[in-house]
Amino acid sequence: MVNGVLVERTVDDVLPSLKMNSDGLKQVLDDMLKQYKSKQVELDNWKKKNNIQVVQP
């Protein structure tokens, strides 16, 4: 369904767009992972600087 209209498409029509979407999602995931790691390092440095210790029961 596209905009409420039932359409028929072949694999050749759909596969390139699916591949492009998959590649885009992988790129976004990689970018988010890099951001997460940098924030984790930033948090660890902040904890060391301010002498913060996490205590779990």
MIMARZA-9993 format. One record per atom (N, C-alpha, C): atom name; x, y, z; residue number from 1. Coordinates in Angstrom, 2 decimals. Example, Ala and Ser with C-alpha at 12.3 -4.5 7.8 and 13.67 -1.06 7.14 Angstrom:
residues 2
{name:N | px:13.19 | py:-5.69 | pz:7.80 | resi:1}
{name:CA | px:12.30 | py:-4.50 | pz:7.80 | resi:1}
{name:C | px:13.20 | py:-3.30 | pz:7.80 | resi:1}
{name:N | px:12.85 | py:-2.25 | pz:7.08 | resi:2}
{name:CA | px:13.67 | py:-1.06 | pz:7.14 | resi:2}
{name:C | px:12.90 | py:0.03 | pz:7.87 | resi:2}
END
This chain:
residues 57
{name:N | px:0.84 | py:-1.18 | pz:0.00 | resi:1}
{name:CA | px:0.00 | py:0.00 | pz:0.00 | resi:1}
{name:C | px:0.88 | py:1.24 | pz:0.00 | resi:1}
{name:N | px:0.55 | py:2.15 | pz:-0.87 | resi:2}
{name:CA | px:1.24 | py:3.43 | pz:-0.95 | resi:2}
{name:C | px:0.18 | py:4.51 | pz:-0.89 | resi:2}
{name:N | px:0.19 | py:5.29 | pz:0.19 | resi:3}
{name:CA | px:-0.80 | py:6.36 | pz:0.39 | resi:3}
{name:C | px:-2.23 | py:5.83 | pz:0.31 | resi:3}
{name:N | px:-2.46 | py:4.66 | pz:0.85 | resi:4}
{name:CA | px:-3.81 | py:4.10 | pz:0.88 | resi:4}
{name:C | px:-4.22 | py:3.42 | pz:-0.41 | resi:4}
{name:N | px:-3.32 | py:3.32 | pz:-1.37 | resi:5}
{name:CA | px:-3.63 | py:2.69 | pz:-2.65 | resi:5}
{name:C | px:-2.81 | py:1.41 | pz:-2.75 | resi:5}
{name:N | px:-3.50 | py:0.32 | pz:-3.06 | resi:6}
{name:CA | px:-2.83 | py:-0.96 | pz:-3.20 | resi:6}
{name:C | px:-2.10 | py:-0.99 | pz:-4.54 | resi:6}
{name:N | px:-0.78 | py:-1.21 | pz:-4.51 | resi:7}
{name:CA | px:0.01 | py:-1.25 | pz:-5.73 | resi:7}
{name:C | px:0.77 | py:-2.56 | pz:-5.80 | resi:7}
{name:N | px:1.11 | py:-2.93 | pz:-7.01 | resi:8}
{name:CA | px:1.88 | py:-4.15 | pz:-7.22 | resi:8}
{name:C | px:3.24 | py:-3.75 | pz:-7.76 | resi:8}
{name:N | px:4.29 | py:-4.25 | pz:-7.13 | resi:9}
{name:CA | px:5.64 | py:-3.93 | pz:-7.56 | resi:9}
{name:C | px:6.44 | py:-5.21 | pz:-7.67 | resi:9}
{name:N | px:7.42 | py:-5.19 | pz:-8.52 | resi:10}
{name:CA | px:8.28 | py:-6.35 | pz:-8.66 | resi:10}
{name:C | px:9.48 | py:-6.20 | pz:-7.72 | resi:10}
{name:N | px:10.18 | py:-7.29 | pz:-7.53 | resi:11}
{name:CA | px:11.36 | py:-7.28 | pz:-6.67 | resi:11}
{name:C | px:12.40 | py:-6.32 | pz:-7.23 | resi:11}
{name:N | px:12.53 | py:-6.28 | pz:-8.55 | resi:12}
{name:CA | px:13.51 | py:-5.38 | pz:-9.17 | resi:12}
{name:C | px:13.20 | py:-3.92 | pz:-8.86 | resi:12}
{name:N | px:11.92 | py:-3.58 | pz:-8.69 | resi:13}
{name:CA | px:11.54 | py:-2.21 | pz:-8.38 | resi:13}
{name:C | px:11.81 | py:-1.86 | pz:-6.92 | resi:13}
{name:N | px:11.59 | py:-2.82 | pz:-6.05 | resi:14}
{name:CA | px:11.64 | py:-2.55 | pz:-4.61 | resi:14}
{name:C | px:13.03 | py:-2.75 | pz:-4.02 | resi:14}
{name:N | px:13.78 | py:-3.69 | pz:-4.54 | resi:15}
{name:CA | px:15.07 | py:-4.06 | pz:-3.95 | resi:15}
{name:C | px:16.05 | py:-2.89 | pz:-3.83 | resi:15}
{name:N | px:16.23 | py:-2.05 | pz:-4.85 | resi:16}
{name:CA | px:17.18 | py:-0.93 | pz:-4.69 | resi:16}
{name:C | px:16.81 | py:0.03 | pz:-3.56 | resi:16}
{name:N | px:15.53 | py:0.34 | pz:-3.43 | resi:17}
{name:CA | px:15.13 | py:1.25 | pz:-2.35 | resi:17}
{name:C | px:15.30 | py:0.60 | pz:-0.99 | resi:17}
{name:N | px:15.02 | py:-0.69 | pz:-0.89 | resi:18}
{name:CA | px:15.23 | py:-1.39 | pz:0.38 | resi:18}
{name:C | px:16.72 | py:-1.43 | pz:0.75 | resi:18}
{name:N | px:17.55 | py:-1.65 | pz:-0.25 | resi:19}
{name:CA | px:18.99 | py:-1.69 | pz:0.00 | resi:19}
{name:C | px:19.49 | py:-0.32 | pz:0.45 | resi:19}
{name:N | px:18.98 | py:0.74 | pz:-0.18 | resi:20}
{name:CA | px:19.37 | py:2.09 | pz:0.19 | resi:20}
{name:C | px:18.90 | py:2.41 | pz:1.62 | resi:20}
{name:N | px:17.68 | py:1.99 | pz:1.97 | resi:21}
{name:CA | px:17.18 | py:2.20 | pz:3.32 | resi:21}
{name:C | px:18.02 | py:1.44 | pz:4.34 | resi:21}
{name:N | px:18.39 | py:0.22 | pz:4.00 | resi:22}
{name:CA | px:19.20 | py:-0.60 | pz:4.90 | resi:22}
{name:C | px:20.57 | py:0.05 | pz:5.12 | resi:22}
{name:N | px:21.18 | py:0.52 | pz:4.05 | resi:23}
{name:CA | px:22.48 | py:1.18 | pz:4.17 | resi:23}
{name:C | px:22.37 | py:2.46 | pz:5.00 | resi:23}
{name:N | px:21.29 | py:3.20 | pz:4.80 | resi:24}
{name:CA | px:21.08 | py:4.42 | pz:5.58 | resi:24}
{name:C | px:20.92 | py:4.12 | pz:7.06 | resi:24}
{name:N | px:20.17 | py:3.07 | pz:7.38 | resi:25}
{name:CA | px:19.97 | py:2.69 | pz:8.78 | resi:25}
{name:C | px:21.29 | py:2.24 | pz:9.41 | resi:25}
{name:N | px:22.10 | py:1.51 | pz:8.65 | resi:26}
{name:CA | px:23.40 | py:1.08 | pz:9.17 | resi:26}
{name:C | px:24.28 | py:2.29 | pz:9.47 | resi:26}
{name:N | px:24.24 | py:3.29 | pz:8.59 | resi:27}
{name:CA | px:25.04 | py:4.50 | pz:8.79 | resi:27}
{name:C | px:24.58 | py:5.26 | pz:10.03 | resi:27}
{name:N | px:23.26 | py:5.36 | pz:10.20 | resi:28}
{name:CA | px:22.72 | py:6.05 | pz:11.37 | resi:28}
{name:C | px:23.10 | py:5.30 | pz:12.64 | resi:28}
{name:N | px:23.02 | py:3.98 | pz:12.60 | resi:29}
{name:CA | px:23.38 | py:3.17 | pz:13.76 | resi:29}
{name:C | px:24.85 | py:3.36 | pz:14.12 | resi:29}
{name:N | px:25.73 | py:3.38 | pz:13.11 | resi:30}
{name:CA | px:27.15 | py:3.60 | pz:13.37 | resi:30}
{name:C | px:27.40 | py:4.98 | pz:13.98 | resi:30}
{name:N | px:26.71 | py:5.99 | pz:13.46 | resi:31}
{name:CA | px:26.87 | py:7.35 | pz:13.99 | resi:31}
{name:C | px:26.40 | py:7.42 | pz:15.44 | resi:31}
{name:N | px:25.27 | py:6.78 | pz:15.73 | resi:32}
{name:CA | px:24.75 | py:6.80 | pz:17.10 | resi:32}
{name:C | px:25.68 | py:6.05 | pz:18.04 | resi:32}
{name:N | px:26.28 | py:4.97 | pz:17.57 | resi:33}
{name:CA | px:27.22 | py:4.21 | pz:18.40 | resi:33}
{name:C | px:28.45 | py:5.06 | pz:18.73 | resi:33}
{name:N | px:28.95 | py:5.81 | pz:17.74 | resi:34}
{name:CA | px:30.09 | py:6.69 | pz:17.98 | resi:34}
{name:C | px:29.73 | py:7.77 | pz:19.00 | resi:34}
{name:N | px:28.54 | py:8.35 | pz:18.87 | resi:35}
{name:CA | px:28.10 | py:9.37 | pz:19.81 | resi:35}
{name:C | px:27.97 | py:8.79 | pz:21.21 | resi:35}
{name:N | px:27.42 | py:7.58 | pz:21.31 | resi:36}
{name:CA | px:27.26 | py:6.92 | pz:22.61 | resi:36}
{name:C | px:28.62 | py:6.71 | pz:23.27 | resi:36}
{name:N | px:29.58 | py:6.21 | pz:22.49 | resi:37}
{name:CA | px:30.90 | py:5.95 | pz:23.05 | resi:37}
{name:C | px:31.57 | py:7.24 | pz:23.51 | resi:37}
{name:N | px:31.43 | py:8.31 | pz:22.74 | resi:38}
{name:CA | px:32.05 | py:9.57 | pz:23.14 | resi:38}
{name:C | px:31.39 | py:10.13 | pz:24.40 | resi:38}
{name:N | px:30.07 | py:9.99 | pz:24.51 | resi:39}
{name:CA | px:29.38 | py:10.46 | pz:25.72 | resi:39}
{name:C | px:29.76 | py:9.60 | pz:26.92 | resi:39}
{name:N | px:29.98 | py:8.31 | pz:26.70 | resi:40}
{name:CA | px:30.39 | py:7.43 | pz:27.80 | resi:40}
{name:C | px:31.76 | py:7.85 | pz:28.32 | resi:40}
{name:N | px:32.67 | py:8.15 | pz:27.40 | resi:41}
{name:CA | px:34.00 | py:8.61 | pz:27.80 | resi:41}
{name:C | px:33.89 | py:9.94 | pz:28.54 | resi:41}
{name:N | px:33.06 | py:10.83 | pz:28.03 | resi:42}
{name:CA | px:32.86 | py:12.13 | pz:28.68 | resi:42}
{name:C | px:32.30 | py:11.95 | pz:30.10 | resi:42}
{name:N | px:31.35 | py:11.04 | pz:30.27 | resi:43}
{name:CA | px:30.77 | py:10.77 | pz:31.58 | resi:43}
{name:C | px:31.81 | py:10.18 | pz:32.53 | resi:43}
{name:N | px:32.61 | py:9.24 | pz:32.03 | resi:44}
{name:CA | px:33.66 | py:8.65 | pz:32.87 | resi:44}
{name:C | px:34.67 | py:9.70 | pz:33.32 | resi:44}
{name:N | px:35.04 | py:10.58 | pz:32.41 | resi:45}
{name:CA | px:35.97 | py:11.65 | pz:32.79 | resi:45}
{name:C | px:35.36 | py:12.58 | pz:33.82 | resi:45}
{name:N | px:34.08 | py:12.89 | pz:33.67 | resi:46}
{name:CA | px:33.39 | py:13.76 | pz:34.62 | resi:46}
{name:C | px:33.33 | py:13.10 | pz:36.00 | resi:46}
{name:N | px:33.06 | py:11.78 | pz:36.01 | resi:47}
{name:CA | px:33.01 | py:11.06 | pz:37.29 | resi:47}
{name:C | px:34.37 | py:11.09 | pz:37.99 | resi:47}
{name:N | px:35.44 | py:10.91 | pz:37.22 | resi:48}
{name:CA | px:36.77 | py:10.95 | pz:37.82 | resi:48}
{name:C | px:37.11 | py:12.34 | pz:38.33 | resi:48}
{name:N | px:36.76 | py:13.34 | pz:37.54 | resi:49}
{name:CA | px:37.07 | py:14.73 | pz:37.91 | resi:49}
{name:C | px:36.34 | py:15.14 | pz:39.18 | resi:49}
{name:N | px:35.09 | py:14.72 | pz:39.33 | resi:50}
{name:CA | px:34.27 | py:15.12 | pz:40.47 | resi:50}
{name:C | px:34.20 | py:14.07 | pz:41.57 | resi:50}
{name:N | px:35.04 | py:13.04 | pz:41.45 | resi:51}
{name:CA | px:35.11 | py:11.98 | pz:42.45 | resi:51}
{name:C | px:33.73 | py:11.37 | pz:42.73 | resi:51}
{name:N | px:33.04 | py:10.98 | pz:41.67 | resi:52}
{name:CA | px:31.71 | py:10.38 | pz:41.76 | resi:52}
{name:C | px:31.86 | py:8.87 | pz:41.69 | resi:52}
{name:N | px:31.18 | py:8.18 | pz:42.60 | resi:53}
{name:CA | px:31.17 | py:6.73 | pz:42.58 | resi:53}
{name:C | px:29.72 | py:6.25 | pz:42.54 | resi:53}
{name:N | px:29.44 | py:5.32 | pz:41.65 | resi:54}
{name:CA | px:28.09 | py:4.77 | pz:41.54 | resi:54}
{name:C | px:27.99 | py:3.60 | pz:42.51 | resi:54}
{name:N | px:26.98 | py:3.65 | pz:43.38 | resi:55}
{name:CA | px:26.77 | py:2.60 | pz:44.37 | resi:55}
{name:C | px:25.45 | py:1.93 | pz:44.07 | resi:55}
{name:N | px:25.50 | py:0.62 | pz:43.88 | resi:56}
{name:CA | px:24.28 | py:-0.13 | pz:43.60 | resi:56}
{name:C | px:24.03 | py:-1.09 | pz:44.75 | resi:56}
{name:N | px:22.78 | py:-1.21 | pz:45.18 | resi:57}
{name:CA | px:22.48 | py:-2.10 | pz:46.32 | resi:57}
{name:C | px:22.63 | py:-3.56 | pz:45.96 | resi:57}
END
